[in-house]
């Protein structure tokens, strides 16, 4: 599953898929949206609610977001991470 999400991020970055047209589950699209600072495009209902979106993610999805978006490496997000 992790590889699938990373591949979709790569497809968006390469311009192969429009970020607004991503297939996948809600949490996959949230992961990609947070990773690419495009949450409003991947999940319009979460626009402006990054914390609410973050709470829906599994720990491995949070790891993906942190790997691609340094803003989510801050202490605030570590405290908000759901414990597995």
C-alpha positions in Angstrom: 0.0 0.0 0.0 2.8 2.4 0.9 4.5 1.9 -2.5 1.1 2.5 -4.3 0.8 5.9 -2.6 4.4 6.9 -3.3 3.9 5.9 -7.0 0.8 8.1 -7.2 2.8 11.0 -5.7 5.4 10.5 -8.4 2.7 10.4 -11.1 1.4 13.7 -9.9 4.8 15.3 -9.7 5.7 14.1 -13.2 2.4 15.5 -14.5 1.0 12.1 -15.5 -2.1 12.5 -13.2 -3.9 15.7 -12.2 -3.9 15.9 -8.4 -7.7 16.7 -8.5 -8.4 13.5 -10.4 -6.6 11.0 -8.2 -8.2 7.6 -7.8 -8.0 5.9 -4.4 -9.4 5.9 -1.0 -10.0 9.0 1.1 -7.0 8.4 3.3 -4.8 7.8 0.2 -5.9 11.1 -1.2 -5.4 12.8 2.1 -1.9 11.4 2.4 -1.1 12.7 -1.1 -2.8 16.0 -0.5 -0.8 16.7 2.7 2.4 15.5 1.1 2.1 17.9 -1.8 0.3 20.8 0.0 -2.7 20.1 -2.1 -5.3 18.9 0.4 -8.0 21.2 -0.9 -7.6 19.6 -4.3 -7.4 16.0 -3.3 -10.1 16.3 -0.5 -12.1 19.5 -0.8 -14.1 18.7 2.3 -10.8 18.9 4.4 -9.6 22.2 2.9 -8.2 24.2 5.8 -8.6 21.3 8.2 -5.2 19.7 8.0 -5.4 18.5 11.6 -8.7 16.7 11.0 -7.3 15.1 7.9 -4.1 14.1 9.8 -6.1 12.3 12.4 -7.6 10.0 9.8 -4.2 8.7 8.6 -2.6 5.4 9.6 1.0 5.7 11.0 2.6 4.6 7.7 0.6 7.3 5.9 1.9 9.9 8.3 5.4 8.7 7.6 4.8 9.2 3.9 3.6 12.8 4.5 6.6 13.6 6.6 9.0 12.2 4.0 7.6 14.4 1.3 6.6 17.5 3.2 9.1 18.9 5.8 6.4 21.0 7.4 4.9 17.8 8.9 8.1 16.9 10.7 7.5 19.6 13.3 6.8 18.7 16.9 3.1 19.7 16.6 2.4 16.9 14.1 4.4 14.3 16.0 2.1 15.0 19.0 -1.0 14.7 16.8 0.1 11.4 15.3 -2.2 8.6 16.1 -0.5 5.9 18.2 -0.7 2.5 16.7 
